[in-house]
Structure formats: C-alpha cells, structure tokens
C-alpha cells in the first residue's frame, strides 16, 4: 500500500477561509501526520504542554472538503470545551465520557463523516442537541443503569457501556471517528499549563472576531459560552465589599476617654469612627430578576455591619416615598416595590443632591448613559448585560451570580 503524501497544513488556510475564529485558533495548534491513528485526534503534548492535532493523512485524503473542515472544527472544540484538559468524571477516562464529549460537539456540526455520534440519531435518538458533555454523560449513565437493571430482572447479566456487548436490535455499534487517546495520561500541572495557553489563544481569536463582527459558523449561543470561558473570573462579593470599604469616611470627635498623643492629660484625645453611607439604587423594571435581587441583598446583609445603606427604588424617576434607610447591623429581605421603565439620570440626580460616599446601581443597564456622579459609582448587573452593555462607561460594571 502506497503511503499518503497528504499534508493537512497546506489545506488548513483554504478550509478555514470562512471561519475566522477557528483560523486564528488553528495557528496555535501544531498539526502532525501519523499512521498510528486510524483517523484524527487532539491531545496535550506531555513534553511541551502544547495542544497538537494528530491526523492520519490517508483518512483526511478520502474526505470531502466540507468533511475535512468539520473534522478540524470537531478537534478544536475539544480544546475549547476543555474536554482534554478538564477533570474526567469519576477521575478516569471512560467510553461514556468519550461519547458524551462527541455528542456535545457534533450537535453544532453538519458535515461530519458518516457514522459519527449524533444526538437525535441511532441509539442516541432520545437525546436532544445542544447540551454540554456533562449533561450527556449523566444521561448515558442513567440509561446504562436502567438497561442494566432491566436485564438483571430477566435473569441476564447487565449490559456494559453503550457500544460494548451485543448492540440493540436494529442498532449498530456507535462509531467514534476521532481518537481520545492520551487524555488521561498527562499530569494535572501540564494540563493546567496547556489550558491557560489555549485559553489565551481563544481569547485573542474571540477579540478579533468581536472587532470584525464575523464569527463564521459559531452560533450566538456558542459565542456566549466561549466568552464566558475566557473571561476573567471576578468574585463580585469581594469587589462589592472593597467598594463599600473604600467609600468609608472618618468621623472624628473629641473624647476624654482617649489620651492625646501630643498633649497627654492636657487636651482630650480624638475618637475616630468609620461608617460608609452608600446609596443603593434598584431598577424596578422587570428585567432585574428575583434571583439577582436575592443574591445582592444576601451580600448586603453581611456588609450592613460596616455601612449604612439607603435603598432608592427607581424606574424613569425616583420614588422618594419608597426610599428607606438600612441601618448598620440590620438584616433585610429582598424587595421589589415597583415596575416600570428606566432612566439612570433620576437616581444620579437624587444621590448627587445628598451626602453619600458611594452609589451602587442594580440594573440591566438598558437605558441611555447617565450624567456624572459626584461620588464613586458602580453598576451591578447580569453576566449577559455586563458583557453587552447598552452604553460604555469607565466605571466598574460587576456581574452578579444569581442564587
């Protein structure tokens, strides 16, 4: 048999011409031909901690261009979704996890070679498309257990994982066109290094696509998933506490109970107390969810020991009759008192006319940019709204993880 001279590297640019996101990512992944694999596979090189794509040239040579491209995308998605570098379920590689990762990816590809695992088809006909690998894994484990218990009830040994033992009637053994070998043979430190490197590459690719507004075949849902994966993880609770603490101003008073350092026992000493007075403007439009309110109020209850909060309900105006002061060490439950449109100038004007040390606005940010604030101001919103705000601001915008 004549050895194939097919070189994937010479075809990648043409194959990914209409896939700007994957074209950028592809440049960071080495591609090596090998006859040791029947098809293709991606893995972490244990010596370099870099991702590499191994491919059988004979396999690729026999594919149509549209199939070649989707095979490439399939392997790149394994890197993006951290199937290679993430912790395996139950701490080890299994055929169920192999199936689950392929099902998660193939949901988004239409031109894979014949015989690939696909939700909604064959023995996976009852599984919907568009789920994460962890979801498919849980469903396959559940199905395996149910089938095993059913066989035991008939006096027969339970079946193993899908694809092992006798296939079901009318169903052939499911096929995996790519190799997942080596995923569990790399130590965690090497995986972590590779994960951070590919995350940096993904971030650069995403930024380029965001600027050009061209992502190729990457759907809107997948774009959000990708952006969430590369976004820096910020502990909003710590940032909120820091904001409150940095808003504190010192209140000084004379007292005979303290010794004056310069004139001991001649003049009274100085007593300093620090209390932050923070305005909390809560957007009363229906877009602020109950979960978001609950998470926010839960954290404010903890911060009430170091600050006094004034809660300012607003929509297109401030409802002063609904304003209340949340004293230090008090505990409050989440509360929605109104519902309407949104105008950020209204709470800004109210706070600017009072003596506040800081201003926090809880909102979806879907309104025009407001006027400047006289005290430091911070915005708290959902992840989606923080990523795609209605207006641009240099003030801190913080995403809340809902309860």
Secondary structure as GFF3:
##gff-version 3
##sequence-region A 1 403
A	DSSP	alpha_helix	9	15	.	.	.	ID=ss1
A	DSSP	alpha_helix	20	26	.	.	.	ID=ss2
A	DSSP	beta_strand	30	33	.	.	.	ID=ss3
A	DSSP	beta_strand	40	44	.	.	.	ID=ss4
A	DSSP	beta_strand	51	55	.	.	.	ID=ss5
A	DSSP	alpha_helix	57	61	.	.	.	ID=ss6
A	DSSP	alpha_helix	65	80	.	.	.	ID=ss7
A	DSSP	three_ten_helix	89	91	.	.	.	ID=ss8
A	DSSP	alpha_helix	95	106	.	.	.	ID=ss9
A	DSSP	three_ten_helix	122	124	.	.	.	ID=ss10
A	DSSP	alpha_helix	133	153	.	.	.	ID=ss11
A	DSSP	beta_strand	178	179	.	.	.	ID=ss12
A	DSSP	alpha_helix	188	212	.	.	.	ID=ss13
A	DSSP	alpha_helix	220	230	.	.	.	ID=ss14
A	DSSP	alpha_helix	236	246	.	.	.	ID=ss15
A	DSSP	beta_strand	249	259	.	.	.	ID=ss16
A	DSSP	beta_strand	268	283	.	.	.	ID=ss17
A	DSSP	alpha_helix	290	303	.	.	.	ID=ss18
A	DSSP	beta_strand	307	314	.	.	.	ID=ss19
A	DSSP	three_ten_helix	320	322	.	.	.	ID=ss20
A	DSSP	beta_strand	324	326	.	.	.	ID=ss21
A	DSSP	alpha_helix	344	352	.	.	.	ID=ss22
A	DSSP	beta_strand	358	362	.	.	.	ID=ss23
A	DSSP	beta_strand	376	381	.	.	.	ID=ss24
A	DSSP	alpha_helix	383	387	.	.	.	ID=ss25
A	DSSP	beta_strand	396	399	.	.	.	ID=ss26
###
